[in-house]
Amino acid sequence: MPLRCGCLHAYLINSSLLLFSEKSESVYGFEEEAASLFLKIDSLLEEGQKKDEVIGQFSSLPQDLVENIYALAACQDVVQKEVYGPRLDIGQYQPDSLPRVHYLANDLTFSVNYPHRTVYDQLHPVFSHLTVDTPTTHLVSVDFEQEGENWQLKLNGNTIANAVDVTRLALILQENMIIALYQFRPYLIAMHAAAVGLGDALFIMPAVSGSGKTTLAAALMKEGFSLYSDEISTLDMHGEVEALPFSLNIKEGSWSVLKKDYPLLEETPFHIRFDQQKVRFLTPENIKLQKRKPTHLIFPKYKEGAKTTLLALSACEAMKGIKEGGYQLDSMLVRERFEDILNYLIILPKFSLEYSSLPEAIETIKELAHAKN
């Protein structure tokens, strides 16, 4: 859709108007009335009307809204470029003669030297399903150095974390292995989201922490769903999801919920998160390693006492949900990347799923999968 301001690019998706500003590298979303207001103001500016003339025609509307939309239409939006965390610098692998256990995740082999039996006993069960005898050509060395009663974590000789208690080592190592894996190749977007598939359907489930996405993903595995990830879902430059085959992090509140399906879960050692929450690792089942394009976006939210409710979302609501859940880009956003995110992700069928009954949530997702199949 052509606009007066050349640095703005507009995209209509059903009732949503999405705008990408090359000036601020930001995305703006408007629904219905606000979208109509933007288009009217853009048209008035095209006719050459001045600011006071434009704003004066909408005196009955909230003036802060009118002022903000005018600034955007006039390409005067405030530049507040998002700052993303630096890439994980893991340097280059240097061969050595240390005894190592090799864990293969897609194309990367993490070669771990365990300096102490305590560290091995705490970490190896978390990654044992990834064990291989022969490493690939793409290697990352993992080493631990003792600091009193704590440990230092190194990848390819670079220090990643200092003074880590042994009960936190597995979580920190897994987090950095995931980052190293999705940064191994160019990627379009990495979201705080689970991803599961059934038949021809592949669901990406972005959510804020505590929404129950991991518990839901674990329950869906027992219903025959394939697991791609429970924590971070990435789209590559072709819009395909690549599996991150790591153990699921099950928080203490979900241990009793999942004990029927996973009776051994309550017997496994717990680990401590950064926020002091206790976590147990669940070895993944039905991992799918073949890349696929997603078919649905579902934003799950467990809420005690809630009736199971599936609601269609607009593109603006989906963008907001992804941002609230958390995401990462490998470079600053440009128009072409934004259009790819729209075409591969935001254009999909989008739903919020609020529930208190896990079986009902599972049946709801099954119905969506069967409709796709």
C-alpha positions as CSV (number, residue, x, y, z in Angstrom):
1,M,0.0,0.0,0.0
2,P,1.6,3.3,-1.1
3,L,2.0,6.0,1.6
4,R,3.0,9.7,1.5
5,C,6.0,9.1,3.7
6,G,8.6,7.1,1.7
7,C,10.2,5.6,4.9
8,L,6.9,3.9,5.9
9,H,5.6,0.7,4.4
10,A,2.1,-0.5,5.0
11,Y,0.7,-4.0,5.1
12,L,-3.0,-4.9,5.5
13,I,-3.7,-8.3,7.0
14,N,-7.4,-8.8,7.5
15,S,-8.4,-6.0,10.0
16,S,-4.8,-5.1,10.9
17,L,-2.7,-2.4,9.5
18,L,1.0,-3.0,10.1
19,L,3.6,-0.4,9.4
20,F,7.3,-0.7,9.1
21,S,9.4,2.4,9.6
22,E,12.8,2.3,7.9
23,K,13.7,5.4,10.0
24,S,13.3,3.8,13.4
25,E,13.5,0.2,12.2
26,S,10.2,-0.3,14.2
27,V,6.9,-2.0,13.6
28,Y,3.6,-0.3,14.4
29,G,0.2,-2.0,14.4
30,F,-3.3,-0.5,14.2
31,E,-6.7,-2.1,14.3
32,E,-9.9,-0.9,12.7
33,E,-10.6,2.7,14.0
34,A,-6.9,3.5,14.6
35,A,-6.0,2.1,11.2
36,S,-8.7,4.2,9.6
37,L,-7.5,7.3,11.4
38,F,-3.9,6.7,10.2
39,L,-5.1,6.4,6.5
40,K,-7.2,9.6,6.8
41,I,-4.3,11.5,8.3
42,D,-1.9,10.2,5.6
43,S,-4.4,11.3,2.9
44,L,-4.7,14.8,4.4
45,L,-0.9,15.1,4.5
46,E,-0.9,14.0,0.8
47,E,-3.2,16.9,0.1
48,G,-0.6,19.3,1.7
49,Q,-2.6,20.2,4.8
50,K,-0.5,21.5,7.8
51,K,-0.3,19.9,11.2
52,D,-2.8,22.2,12.9
53,E,-5.3,21.7,10.1
54,V,-4.9,17.9,10.3
55,I,-5.1,17.6,14.0
56,G,-8.0,20.1,14.2
57,Q,-10.2,17.8,12.2
58,F,-10.1,15.1,14.9
59,S,-10.7,17.2,18.0
60,S,-13.3,14.7,19.3
61,L,-10.7,11.9,19.5
62,P,-8.0,11.5,22.2
63,Q,-5.4,14.0,21.3
64,D,-2.4,11.9,22.3
65,L,-3.5,9.2,19.8
66,V,-4.0,11.8,17.0
67,E,-0.6,13.4,17.8
68,N,1.2,10.0,17.7
69,I,-0.4,8.9,14.5
70,Y,0.3,12.3,12.9
71,A,4.0,12.0,13.9
72,L,4.1,8.6,12.3
73,A,2.3,9.5,9.1
74,A,4.6,12.6,8.8
75,C,7.7,10.3,9.3
76,Q,8.5,12.1,12.6
77,D,8.3,9.0,14.7
78,V,10.9,8.9,17.5
79,V,13.8,6.7,16.7
80,Q,14.0,4.1,19.4
81,K,15.8,1.2,17.7
82,E,15.6,-2.0,19.7
83,V,19.0,-3.2,21.0
84,Y,19.5,-7.0,20.9
85,G,22.0,-8.9,23.0
86,P,25.4,-9.5,21.4
87,R,26.0,-12.7,19.6
88,L,27.5,-15.5,21.7
89,D,31.2,-15.5,21.0
90,I,32.4,-19.1,21.2
91,G,35.6,-18.6,19.2
92,Q,37.2,-21.5,17.4
93,Y,37.5,-25.2,18.4
94,Q,41.1,-26.2,19.3
95,P,41.8,-30.0,19.4
96,D,43.3,-31.4,22.5
97,S,43.9,-34.8,24.1
98,L,41.4,-34.5,27.0
99,P,38.8,-37.3,27.4
100,R,35.5,-35.9,26.1
101,V,31.9,-37.0,25.9
102,H,30.3,-35.9,22.6
103,Y,26.8,-34.6,22.3
104,L,25.4,-34.1,18.8
105,A,22.6,-31.5,18.3
106,N,21.8,-31.2,14.6
107,D,25.1,-30.2,13.0
108,L,27.0,-29.1,16.1
109,T,28.9,-31.5,18.4
110,F,29.5,-30.3,21.9
111,S,32.5,-32.1,23.2
112,V,32.5,-32.0,27.0
113,N,35.4,-32.7,29.3
114,Y,34.1,-33.6,32.8
115,P,36.7,-32.7,35.4
116,H,34.8,-34.3,38.3
117,R,32.4,-37.1,38.9
118,T,30.0,-34.7,40.6
119,V,29.7,-32.6,37.4
120,Y,29.3,-35.7,35.2
121,D,26.5,-37.1,37.4
122,Q,24.7,-33.7,37.4
123,L,25.0,-33.0,33.7
124,H,25.3,-36.2,31.7
125,P,21.7,-37.4,32.3
126,V,20.4,-34.1,30.9
127,F,22.3,-34.6,27.6
128,S,22.8,-38.4,27.4
129,H,20.1,-38.7,24.6
130,L,22.4,-36.7,22.4
131,T,25.5,-38.9,22.9
132,V,27.5,-40.0,19.9
133,D,30.7,-41.9,19.5
134,T,32.1,-39.9,16.5
135,P,31.8,-36.1,16.5
136,T,31.0,-34.1,13.4
137,T,33.4,-31.6,11.8
138,H,31.6,-28.8,13.6
139,L,32.8,-29.0,17.2
140,V,32.5,-26.8,20.3
141,S,34.6,-27.8,23.3
142,V,33.0,-27.5,26.7
143,D,35.2,-27.2,29.8
144,F,34.7,-26.5,33.5
145,E,37.2,-25.0,35.8
146,Q,36.7,-25.1,39.6
147,E,36.4,-21.9,41.5
148,G,36.2,-22.9,45.2
149,E,32.9,-24.7,45.5
150,N,31.7,-23.3,42.2
151,W,32.5,-23.8,38.5
152,Q,33.5,-21.7,35.5
153,L,32.0,-22.7,32.1
154,K,34.0,-22.3,28.9
155,L,33.1,-22.9,25.3
156,N,36.0,-23.2,22.9
157,G,38.2,-21.7,25.7
158,N,36.0,-18.6,26.1
159,T,34.6,-18.0,29.5
160,I,30.8,-18.0,29.3
161,A,29.8,-18.1,33.0
162,N,31.7,-17.6,36.3
163,A,31.1,-18.9,39.9
164,V,28.3,-21.3,39.0
165,D,26.9,-23.7,41.5
166,V,26.8,-27.3,40.2
167,T,23.0,-27.4,40.6
168,R,22.8,-24.5,38.0
169,L,25.4,-25.8,35.5
170,A,23.1,-27.9,33.4
171,L,20.6,-25.1,32.8
172,I,23.3,-22.6,31.9
173,L,25.1,-25.0,29.6
174,Q,21.8,-26.0,27.9
175,E,20.9,-22.3,27.4
176,N,24.2,-21.6,25.7
177,M,24.1,-24.7,23.6
178,I,20.8,-23.6,22.3
179,I,22.1,-20.2,21.5
180,A,25.2,-21.6,19.8
181,L,23.0,-23.9,17.7
182,Y,20.6,-21.3,16.3
183,Q,23.4,-18.8,15.7
184,F,25.3,-21.4,13.8
185,R,23.5,-20.3,10.6
186,P,21.7,-17.1,9.6
187,Y,18.2,-17.1,11.1
188,L,15.2,-14.9,10.6
189,I,13.8,-14.8,14.1
190,A,14.2,-16.8,17.4
191,M,11.2,-16.8,19.7
192,H,10.5,-17.8,23.2
193,A,8.2,-20.5,22.1
194,A,7.5,-24.2,22.0
195,A,7.0,-26.0,18.7
196,V,5.1,-29.3,18.2
197,G,3.8,-31.1,15.2
198,L,1.1,-33.7,14.3
199,G,0.7,-34.9,10.7
200,D,0.8,-31.9,8.4
201,A,0.3,-29.4,11.2
202,L,3.2,-27.7,13.0
203,F,2.3,-25.3,15.9
204,I,4.5,-22.6,17.2
205,M,3.4,-21.6,20.7
206,P,5.0,-18.3,21.9
207,A,4.4,-17.4,25.5
208,V,5.7,-15.5,28.4
209,S,7.4,-17.5,31.2
210,G,4.8,-19.2,33.4
211,S,2.2,-19.6,30.7
212,G,2.5,-23.4,30.7
213,K,3.9,-23.9,27.2
214,T,6.5,-26.5,28.3
215,T,4.0,-28.5,30.4
216,L,1.6,-28.4,27.4
217,A,4.4,-29.5,25.0
218,A,5.3,-32.4,27.3
219,A,1.6,-33.5,27.5
220,L,1.3,-33.3,23.7
221,M,4.3,-35.5,23.3
222,K,2.4,-38.3,25.1
223,E,-0.5,-37.8,22.6
224,G,1.7,-38.5,19.6
225,F,2.9,-35.0,18.8
226,S,6.4,-34.6,17.5
227,L,8.6,-32.2,19.5
228,Y,10.7,-29.5,17.8
229,S,11.4,-27.4,20.9
230,D,9.9,-26.5,24.3
231,E,11.8,-23.3,24.8
232,I,13.2,-21.5,21.7
233,S,11.7,-21.8,18.3
234,T,13.5,-20.4,15.3
235,L,12.6,-19.7,11.7
236,D,15.5,-19.9,9.2
237,M,15.8,-17.6,6.2
238,H,13.4,-19.9,4.3
239,G,10.7,-19.8,7.0
240,E,11.3,-23.3,8.3
241,V,11.5,-24.5,11.9
242,E,14.6,-26.5,12.9
243,A,14.4,-28.8,15.9
244,L,16.4,-28.0,19.0
245,P,16.5,-31.5,20.5
246,F,17.2,-30.7,24.2
247,S,15.6,-31.9,27.4
248,L,12.5,-30.1,28.5
249,N,12.7,-27.8,31.6
250,I,9.8,-28.8,33.9
251,K,9.3,-26.4,36.8
252,E,8.3,-27.6,40.2
253,G,4.6,-26.6,39.8
254,S,4.2,-29.1,36.9
255,W,5.8,-32.1,38.4
256,S,2.6,-33.5,39.9
257,V,0.6,-32.5,36.8
258,L,2.9,-34.7,34.6
259,K,3.6,-37.6,37.0
260,K,0.9,-39.8,35.4
261,D,2.5,-39.6,32.0
262,Y,6.1,-39.4,33.2
263,P,6.3,-41.3,36.5
264,L,10.1,-41.1,36.7
265,L,10.0,-37.3,36.6
266,E,9.6,-37.0,40.4
267,E,12.6,-39.2,41.0
268,T,15.1,-37.3,38.9
269,P,17.5,-34.8,40.5
270,F,16.3,-31.2,40.4
271,H,18.3,-28.2,39.2
272,I,18.1,-24.5,40.3
273,R,17.2,-21.7,37.9
274,F,18.5,-18.2,38.0
275,D,15.3,-17.2,39.8
276,Q,15.8,-20.0,42.4
277,Q,13.0,-22.1,41.0
278,K,13.5,-25.8,41.0
279,V,13.5,-27.5,37.6
280,R,13.7,-31.2,36.5
281,F,14.7,-32.2,33.0
282,L,12.5,-34.4,30.9
283,T,14.2,-36.3,28.1
284,P,12.3,-35.4,24.8
285,E,10.3,-38.0,22.9
286,N,9.3,-38.0,19.2
287,I,12.0,-35.5,18.2
288,K,11.7,-34.4,14.6
289,L,14.9,-33.3,13.0
290,Q,13.6,-32.5,9.5
291,K,12.9,-28.8,8.9
292,R,9.3,-27.8,8.2
293,K,7.3,-24.6,7.8
294,P,4.8,-23.8,10.6
295,T,1.1,-24.0,10.0
296,H,-0.3,-22.3,13.1
297,L,0.5,-19.8,15.8
298,I,-1.0,-20.6,19.2
299,F,-0.5,-18.4,22.3
300,P,-1.2,-20.7,25.3
301,K,-2.0,-19.4,28.8
302,Y,-2.8,-21.6,31.7
303,K,-5.2,-19.8,34.1
304,E,-6.6,-21.5,37.2
305,G,-10.4,-22.0,36.8
306,A,-10.5,-20.7,33.3
307,K,-12.8,-22.2,30.7
308,T,-11.0,-23.6,27.7
309,T,-11.2,-20.8,25.1
310,L,-9.7,-20.7,21.7
311,L,-9.9,-17.2,20.1
312,A,-8.7,-16.1,16.7
313,L,-6.1,-13.3,16.8
314,S,-5.4,-10.4,14.5
315,A,-1.9,-9.8,13.1
316,C,-1.4,-6.9,15.6
317,E,-2.3,-9.1,18.5
318,A,0.1,-11.8,17.3
319,M,3.0,-9.3,16.9
320,K,2.3,-8.1,20.4
321,G,2.2,-11.6,21.8
322,I,5.6,-12.5,20.2
323,K,7.1,-9.3,21.5
324,E,5.8,-10.0,25.0
325,G,7.0,-13.6,25.0
326,G,10.5,-12.5,23.9
327,Y,12.4,-12.8,20.6
328,Q,15.8,-12.3,19.1
329,L,17.0,-11.2,15.7
330,D,20.5,-11.9,14.3
331,S,20.7,-8.3,12.9
332,M,18.7,-5.1,13.0
333,L,15.3,-5.3,11.4
334,V,15.1,-4.2,7.8
335,R,12.0,-4.1,5.5
336,E,12.9,-7.3,3.7
337,R,13.3,-9.2,6.9
338,F,10.0,-7.8,8.3
339,E,8.2,-8.9,5.1
340,D,9.6,-12.4,5.5
341,I,8.4,-12.6,9.1
342,L,5.0,-11.5,7.9
343,N,4.9,-14.0,5.0
344,Y,6.2,-16.9,7.0
345,L,4.7,-16.3,10.4
346,I,2.2,-13.6,11.0
347,I,0.0,-14.6,8.0
348,L,-0.6,-18.0,9.6
349,P,-3.9,-18.8,11.4
350,K,-3.4,-17.3,14.9
351,F,-5.1,-18.1,18.2
352,S,-5.0,-17.5,21.9
353,L,-5.7,-20.6,24.0
354,E,-6.7,-20.0,27.6
355,Y,-7.3,-23.1,29.7
356,S,-7.2,-24.7,33.1
357,S,-7.9,-28.2,31.9
358,L,-4.8,-29.7,30.3
359,P,-6.8,-32.5,28.6
360,E,-9.2,-30.0,27.1
361,A,-6.3,-27.9,25.8
362,I,-4.8,-31.0,24.2
363,E,-8.1,-31.9,22.5
364,T,-8.4,-28.3,21.2
365,I,-5.0,-28.5,19.6
366,K,-5.7,-31.9,18.2
367,E,-8.8,-30.6,16.5
368,L,-6.8,-27.9,14.8
369,A,-4.3,-30.5,13.7
370,H,-6.9,-32.8,12.3
371,A,-8.6,-30.0,10.5
372,K,-5.2,-29.2,8.8
373,N,-4.6,-32.9,8.0
